[in-house]
Amino acid sequence: MNIIFAELEQKAHNYAASTFIESHGKQAEYNRLFIDKFAELIVRECMGICKKHPSRYPYNNWNADAVAPHLVQQFEEHFGVEE
């Protein structure tokens, strides 16, 4: 597993565990909290990559067909996954 995923997983676990303890929930509630937070953190990582990316392309020259492959490559490198 990519170190980024391991860090995000730990953050999601910490969030779910603290919320779970406070709410005295059941295992299903912990699982839901964990999955929701893990997904949110992954999306936030992707958003961070996208926010950095446009600075390399002036808005008047922005072309989705040209930019998308670069974003895919950055996601692959960041998360250590391939298509």
MARDREN-404335 format. One record per residue: residue number from 1; residue in one letter; x, z, y of N, C-alpha, C, O in turn. Coordinates in nm, 4 decimals, padded with zeros to 6 digits, always signed. Layout:
! MARDREN-404335
+-----+------+----------+----------+----------+----------+----------+----------+----------+----------+----------+----------+----------+----------+
| pos | code |   n_east |     n_up |  n_north |  ca_east |    ca_up | ca_north |   c_east |     c_up |  c_north |   o_east |     o_up |  o_north |
+-----+------+----------+----------+----------+----------+----------+----------+----------+----------+----------+----------+----------+----------+
| NUM |    a |        X |        Z |        Y |        X |        Z |        Y |        X |        Z |        Y |        X |        Z |        Y |
...
+-----+------+----------+----------+----------+----------+----------+----------+----------+----------+----------+----------+----------+----------+
This chain:
! MARDREN-404335
+-----+------+----------+----------+----------+----------+----------+----------+----------+----------+----------+----------+----------+----------+
| pos | code |   n_east |     n_up |  n_north |  ca_east |    ca_up | ca_north |   c_east |     c_up |  c_north |   o_east |     o_up |  o_north |
+-----+------+----------+----------+----------+----------+----------+----------+----------+----------+----------+----------+----------+----------+
|   1 |    m | +00.0852 | +00.0000 | -00.1178 | +00.0000 | +00.0000 | +00.0000 | +00.0896 | +00.0000 | +00.1238 | +00.1895 | +00.0717 | +00.1289 |
|   2 |    n | +00.0537 | -00.0797 | +00.2219 | +00.1243 | -00.0856 | +00.3485 | +00.1229 | +00.0514 | +00.4151 | +00.0246 | +00.1248 | +00.4051 |
|   3 |    i | +00.2309 | +00.0852 | +00.4823 | +00.2405 | +00.2165 | +00.5484 | +00.1295 | +00.2351 | +00.6512 | +00.0822 | +00.3469 | +00.6719 |
|   4 |    i | +00.0877 | +00.1264 | +00.7158 | -00.0216 | +00.1345 | +00.8141 | -00.1487 | +00.1831 | +00.7445 | -00.2169 | +00.2728 | +00.7941 |
|   5 |    f | -00.1797 | +00.1235 | +00.6296 | -00.2994 | +00.1655 | +00.5563 | -00.2890 | +00.3111 | +00.5139 | -00.3871 | +00.3852 | +00.5210 |
|   6 |    a | -00.1708 | +00.3526 | +00.4698 | -00.1526 | +00.4920 | +00.4276 | -00.1757 | +00.5869 | +00.5458 | -00.2382 | +00.6917 | +00.5298 |
|   7 |    e | -00.1257 | +00.5505 | +00.6636 | -00.1463 | +00.6344 | +00.7822 | -00.2938 | +00.6394 | +00.8210 | -00.3465 | +00.7458 | +00.8536 |
|   8 |    l | -00.3601 | +00.5238 | +00.8173 | -00.5024 | +00.5196 | +00.8521 | -00.5852 | +00.5970 | +00.7503 | -00.6808 | +00.6658 | +00.7861 |
|   9 |    e | -00.5477 | +00.5853 | +00.6237 | -00.6178 | +00.6590 | +00.5183 | -00.6060 | +00.8099 | +00.5418 | -00.7036 | +00.8834 | +00.5268 |
|  10 |    q | -00.4866 | +00.8551 | +00.5784 | -00.4661 | +00.9980 | +00.6033 | -00.5482 | +01.0451 | +00.7232 | -00.6080 | +01.1527 | +00.7195 |
|  11 |    k | -00.5510 | +00.9645 | +00.8295 | -00.6317 | +00.9999 | +00.9466 | -00.7791 | +01.0086 | +00.9103 | -00.8490 | +01.1004 | +00.9532 |
|  12 |    a | -00.8265 | +00.9120 | +00.8304 | -00.9670 | +00.9114 | +00.7887 | -00.9962 | +01.0331 | +00.7012 | -01.1012 | +01.0959 | +00.7144 |
|  13 |    h | -00.9034 | +01.0657 | +00.6123 | -00.9209 | +01.1841 | +00.5264 | -00.9277 | +01.3109 | +00.6115 | -01.0148 | +01.3952 | +00.5904 |
|  14 |    n | -00.8367 | +01.3245 | +00.7069 | -00.8355 | +01.4435 | +00.7926 | -00.9669 | +01.4563 | +00.8696 | -01.0229 | +01.5653 | +00.8810 |
|  15 |    y | -01.0153 | +01.3435 | +00.9223 | -01.1419 | +01.3452 | +00.9961 | -01.2566 | +01.3860 | +00.9033 | -01.3351 | +01.4753 | +00.9352 |
|  16 |    a | -01.2647 | +01.3189 | +00.7879 | -01.3748 | +01.3466 | +00.6951 | -01.3699 | +01.4904 | +00.6454 | -01.4735 | +01.5562 | +00.6347 |
|  17 |    a | -01.2510 | +01.5392 | +00.6150 | -01.2380 | +01.6757 | +00.5640 | -01.2812 | +01.7777 | +00.6690 | -01.3532 | +01.8724 | +00.6373 |
|  18 |    s | -01.2381 | +01.7593 | +00.7928 | -01.2748 | +01.8567 | +00.8964 | -01.4240 | +01.8509 | +00.9268 | -01.4870 | +01.9548 | +00.9462 |
|  19 |    t | -01.4803 | +01.7327 | +00.9313 | -01.6238 | +01.7183 | +00.9583 | -01.7047 | +01.7693 | +00.8399 | -01.8083 | +01.8333 | +00.8577 |
|  20 |    f | -01.6577 | +01.7410 | +00.7203 | -01.7248 | +01.7836 | +00.5977 | -01.7318 | +01.9358 | +00.5903 | -01.8362 | +01.9919 | +00.5573 |
|  21 |    i | -01.6218 | +02.0019 | +00.6207 | -01.6169 | +02.1485 | +00.6169 | -01.7126 | +02.2071 | +00.7199 | -01.7841 | +02.3032 | +00.6917 |
|  22 |    e | -01.7134 | +02.1483 | +00.8401 | -01.8009 | +02.1984 | +00.9464 | -01.9482 | +02.1817 | +00.9121 | -02.0305 | +02.2657 | +00.9484 |
|  23 |    s | -01.9817 | +02.0738 | +00.8423 | -02.1225 | +02.0462 | +00.8135 | -02.1674 | +02.1010 | +00.6783 | -02.2856 | +02.0939 | +00.6448 |
|  24 |    h | -02.0732 | +02.1561 | +00.5997 | -02.1044 | +02.2073 | +00.4657 | -02.1783 | +02.1015 | +00.3834 | -02.2761 | +02.1310 | +00.3146 |
|  25 |    g | -02.1297 | +01.9787 | +00.3922 | -02.1965 | +01.8668 | +00.3266 | -02.1672 | +01.8559 | +00.1786 | -02.1010 | +01.9407 | +00.1188 |
|  26 |    k | -02.2184 | +01.7492 | +00.1222 | -02.1972 | +01.7185 | -00.0188 | -02.0919 | +01.6091 | -00.0299 | -02.0543 | +01.5482 | +00.0702 |
|  27 |    q | -02.0447 | +01.5844 | -00.1507 | -01.9388 | +01.4849 | -00.1723 | -01.9782 | +01.3473 | -00.1188 | -01.8942 | +01.2758 | -00.0642 |
|  28 |    a | -02.1034 | +01.3104 | -00.1340 | -02.1487 | +01.1801 | -00.0834 | -02.1318 | +01.1715 | +00.0681 | -02.0983 | +01.0658 | +00.1216 |
|  29 |    e | -02.1550 | +01.2823 | +00.1363 | -02.1379 | +01.2859 | +00.2818 | -01.9906 | +01.2707 | +00.3179 | -01.9569 | +01.1987 | +00.4118 |
|  30 |    y | -01.9026 | +01.3381 | +00.2440 | -01.7584 | +01.3234 | +00.2672 | -01.7181 | +01.1771 | +00.2491 | -01.6474 | +01.1211 | +00.3329 |
|  31 |    n | -01.7627 | +01.1158 | +00.1405 | -01.7284 | +00.9756 | +00.1132 | -01.7736 | +00.8847 | +00.2264 | -01.6993 | +00.7961 | +00.2688 |
|  32 |    r | -01.8950 | +00.9063 | +00.2753 | -01.9471 | +00.8244 | +00.3843 | -01.8630 | +00.8440 | +00.5101 | -01.8279 | +00.7468 | +00.5770 |
|  33 |    l | -01.8306 | +00.9684 | +00.5426 | -01.7486 | +00.9980 | +00.6601 | -01.6118 | +00.9305 | +00.6489 | -01.5625 | +00.8706 | +00.7444 |
|  34 |    f | -01.5513 | +00.9415 | +00.5300 | -01.4197 | +00.8825 | +00.5078 | -01.4240 | +00.7305 | +00.5227 | -01.3430 | +00.6727 | +00.5951 |
|  35 |    i | -01.5174 | +00.6667 | +00.4550 | -01.5257 | +00.5201 | +00.4579 | -01.5544 | +00.4705 | +00.5994 | -01.4918 | +00.3751 | +00.6456 |
|  36 |    d | -01.6475 | +00.5340 | +00.6675 | -01.6804 | +00.4932 | +00.8048 | -01.5597 | +00.5052 | +00.8967 | -01.5318 | +00.4142 | +00.9748 |
|  37 |    k | -01.4880 | +00.6165 | +00.8880 | -01.3720 | +00.6377 | +00.9754 | -01.2585 | +00.5431 | +00.9382 | -01.1922 | +00.4893 | +01.0269 |
|  38 |    f | -01.2352 | +00.5219 | +00.8106 | -01.1295 | +00.4311 | +00.7656 | -01.1563 | +00.2898 | +00.8169 | -01.0658 | +00.2239 | +00.8681 |
|  39 |    a | -01.2799 | +00.2437 | +00.8032 | -01.3164 | +00.1114 | +00.8528 | -01.2989 | +00.1033 | +01.0044 | -01.2464 | +00.0046 | +01.0559 |
|  40 |    e | -01.3424 | +00.2063 | +01.0749 | -01.3277 | +00.2088 | +01.2209 | -01.1809 | +00.1996 | +01.2615 | -01.1467 | +00.1260 | +01.3541 |
|  41 |    l | -01.0951 | +00.2728 | +01.1937 | -00.9530 | +00.2713 | +01.2267 | -00.8894 | +00.1352 | +01.1997 | -00.8042 | +00.0903 | +01.2764 |
|  42 |    i | -00.9299 | +00.0696 | +01.0918 | -00.8786 | -00.0653 | +01.0624 | -00.9222 | -00.1622 | +01.1714 | -00.8419 | -00.2419 | +01.2199 |
|  43 |    v | -01.0482 | -00.1557 | +01.2098 | -01.0980 | -00.2442 | +01.3161 | -01.0234 | -00.2182 | +01.4456 | -00.9886 | -00.3121 | +01.5171 |
|  44 |    r | -00.9986 | -00.0920 | +01.4763 | -00.9234 | -00.0591 | +01.5984 | -00.7816 | -00.1156 | +01.5945 | -00.7301 | -00.1611 | +01.6966 |
|  45 |    e | -00.7182 | -00.1130 | +01.4769 | -00.5859 | -00.1740 | +01.4626 | -00.5933 | -00.3237 | +01.4924 | -00.5080 | -00.3776 | +01.5629 |
|  46 |    c | -00.6954 | -00.3907 | +01.4386 | -00.7134 | -00.5343 | +01.4623 | -00.7384 | -00.5623 | +01.6106 | -00.6845 | -00.6577 | +01.6668 |
|  47 |    m | -00.8197 | -00.4790 | +01.6722 | -00.8474 | -00.4962 | +01.8150 | -00.7190 | -00.4799 | +01.8966 | -00.6978 | -00.5520 | +01.9941 |
|  48 |    g | -00.6350 | -00.3870 | +01.8573 | -00.5088 | -00.3672 | +01.9269 | -00.4188 | -00.4890 | +01.9176 | -00.3530 | -00.5258 | +02.0149 |
|  49 |    i | -00.4159 | -00.5516 | +01.8009 | -00.3369 | -00.6735 | +01.7839 | -00.3928 | -00.7837 | +01.8725 | -00.3172 | -00.8537 | +01.9398 |
|  50 |    c | -00.5243 | -00.7996 | +01.8729 | -00.5874 | -00.9042 | +01.9547 | -00.5633 | -00.8812 | +02.1038 | -00.5418 | -00.9763 | +02.1790 |
|  51 |    k | -00.5667 | -00.7553 | +02.1460 | -00.5462 | -00.7258 | +02.2879 | -00.4048 | -00.7602 | +02.3321 | -00.3839 | -00.7990 | +02.4470 |
|  52 |    k | -00.3091 | -00.7467 | +02.2442 | -00.1710 | -00.7817 | +02.2766 | -00.1506 | -00.9327 | +02.2768 | -00.0689 | -00.9847 | +02.3529 |
|  53 |    h | -00.2234 | -01.0016 | +02.1934 | -00.2002 | -01.1435 | +02.1699 | -00.2291 | -01.2354 | +02.2891 | -00.1469 | -01.3228 | +02.3166 |
|  54 |    p | -00.3402 | -01.2213 | +02.3612 | -00.3718 | -01.3180 | +02.4670 | -00.2653 | -01.3296 | +02.5755 | -00.2591 | -01.4315 | +02.6442 |
|  55 |    s | -00.1820 | -01.2282 | +02.5923 | -00.0797 | -01.2373 | +02.6964 | +00.0169 | -01.3515 | +02.6699 | +00.0874 | -01.3956 | +02.7607 |
|  56 |    r | +00.0209 | -01.3996 | +02.5468 | +00.1087 | -01.5107 | +02.5132 | +00.0433 | -01.6456 | +02.5427 | +00.1095 | -01.7492 | +02.5375 |
|  57 |    y | -00.0863 | -01.6444 | +02.5735 | -00.1594 | -01.7680 | +02.5995 | -00.2359 | -01.7555 | +02.7303 | -00.3276 | -01.6739 | +02.7408 |
|  58 |    p | -00.1994 | -01.8353 | +02.8303 | -00.2778 | -01.8325 | +02.9550 | -00.4233 | -01.8692 | +02.9262 | -00.4514 | -01.9551 | +02.8427 |
|  59 |    y | -00.5149 | -01.8031 | +02.9962 | -00.6571 | -01.8263 | +02.9691 | -00.6978 | -01.9716 | +02.9871 | -00.7849 | -02.0197 | +02.9147 |
|  60 |    n | -00.6377 | -02.0425 | +03.0807 | -00.6789 | -02.1814 | +03.1014 | -00.6315 | -02.2725 | +02.9885 | -00.6789 | -02.3856 | +02.9776 |
|  61 |    n | -00.5395 | -02.2262 | +02.9045 | -00.4921 | -02.3063 | +02.7916 | -00.5385 | -02.2489 | +02.6579 | -00.4948 | -02.2949 | +02.5524 |
|  62 |    w | -00.6268 | -02.1484 | +02.6614 | -00.6687 | -02.0822 | +02.5395 | -00.7500 | -02.1764 | +02.4533 | -00.8437 | -02.2399 | +02.5017 |
|  63 |    n | -00.7155 | -02.1858 | +02.3277 | -00.7837 | -02.2722 | +02.2325 | -00.7957 | -02.1934 | +02.1020 | -00.6953 | -02.1580 | +02.0402 |
|  64 |    a | -00.9177 | -02.1669 | +02.0616 | -00.9400 | -02.0844 | +01.9418 | -00.8713 | -02.1424 | +01.8189 | -00.8190 | -02.0673 | +01.7366 |
|  65 |    d | -00.8706 | -02.2744 | +01.8050 | -00.8064 | -02.3361 | +01.6890 | -00.6554 | -02.3135 | +01.6889 | -00.5930 | -02.3083 | +01.5829 |
|  66 |    a | -00.5979 | -02.3003 | +01.8066 | -00.4538 | -02.2767 | +01.8162 | -00.4204 | -02.1289 | +01.8019 | -00.3168 | -02.0941 | +01.7454 |
|  67 |    v | -00.5066 | -02.0420 | +01.8523 | -00.4779 | -01.8986 | +01.8542 | -00.5085 | -01.8324 | +01.7200 | -00.4343 | -01.7440 | +01.6771 |
|  68 |    a | -00.6159 | -01.8733 | +01.6531 | -00.6588 | -01.8066 | +01.5295 | -00.5482 | -01.7985 | +01.4239 | -00.5282 | -01.6914 | +01.3667 |
|  69 |    p | -00.4754 | -01.9073 | +01.3957 | -00.3698 | -01.8948 | +01.2939 | -00.2624 | -01.7922 | +01.3307 | -00.2062 | -01.7260 | +01.2435 |
|  70 |    h | -00.2348 | -01.7799 | +01.4594 | -00.1361 | -01.6820 | +01.5034 | -00.1876 | -01.5390 | +01.4824 | -00.1125 | -01.4504 | +01.4418 |
|  71 |    l | -00.3150 | -01.5182 | +01.5102 | -00.3732 | -01.3853 | +01.4873 | -00.3745 | -01.3514 | +01.3392 | -00.3434 | -01.2387 | +01.3005 |
|  72 |    v | -00.4100 | -01.4479 | +01.2570 | -00.4098 | -01.4253 | +01.1117 | -00.2702 | -01.3851 | +01.0665 | -00.2539 | -01.2909 | +00.9889 |
|  73 |    q | -00.1709 | -01.4560 | +01.1148 | -00.0326 | -01.4245 | +01.0785 | +00.0050 | -01.2832 | +01.1243 | +00.0709 | -01.2094 | +01.0510 |
|  74 |    q | -00.0367 | -01.2464 | +01.2442 | -00.0066 | -01.1115 | +01.2930 | -00.0777 | -01.0042 | +01.2112 | -00.0203 | -00.8987 | +01.1839 |
|  75 |    f | -00.2034 | -01.0306 | +01.1718 | -00.2754 | -00.9352 | +01.0866 | -00.2029 | -00.9204 | +00.9521 | -00.1843 | -00.8090 | +00.9033 |
|  76 |    e | -00.1624 | -01.0331 | +00.8929 | -00.0925 | -01.0300 | +00.7647 | +00.0363 | -00.9475 | +00.7746 | +00.0655 | -00.8644 | +00.6886 |
|  77 |    e | +00.1117 | -00.9726 | +00.8805 | +00.2384 | -00.9009 | +00.8978 | +00.2134 | -00.7524 | +00.9242 | +00.2816 | -00.6668 | +00.8681 |
|  78 |    h | +00.1166 | -00.7225 | +01.0089 | +00.0887 | -00.5838 | +01.0476 | +00.0431 | -00.5004 | +00.9279 | +00.0895 | -00.3882 | +00.9077 |
|  79 |    f | -00.0489 | -00.5573 | +00.8488 | -00.1060 | -00.4840 | +00.7359 | -00.0350 | -00.5114 | +00.6041 | -00.0630 | -00.4456 | +00.5039 |
|  80 |    g | +00.0576 | -00.6085 | +00.6031 | +00.1313 | -00.6385 | +00.4807 | +00.0452 | -00.7007 | +00.3735 | +00.0638 | -00.6734 | +00.2549 |
|  81 |    v | -00.0492 | -00.7845 | +00.4137 | -00.1359 | -00.8536 | +00.3177 | -00.1281 | -01.0029 | +00.3419 | -00.0873 | -01.0480 | +00.4490 |
|  82 |    e | -00.1675 | -01.0787 | +00.2416 | -00.1690 | -01.2241 | +00.2508 | -00.3060 | -01.2754 | +00.2134 | -00.3830 | -01.2068 | +00.1461 |
|  83 |    e | -00.3367 | -01.3978 | +00.2579 | -00.4651 | -01.4582 | +00.2224 | -00.4738 | -01.4792 | +00.0741 | -00.5749 | -01.5291 | +00.0247 |
+-----+------+----------+----------+----------+----------+----------+----------+----------+----------+----------+----------+----------+----------+
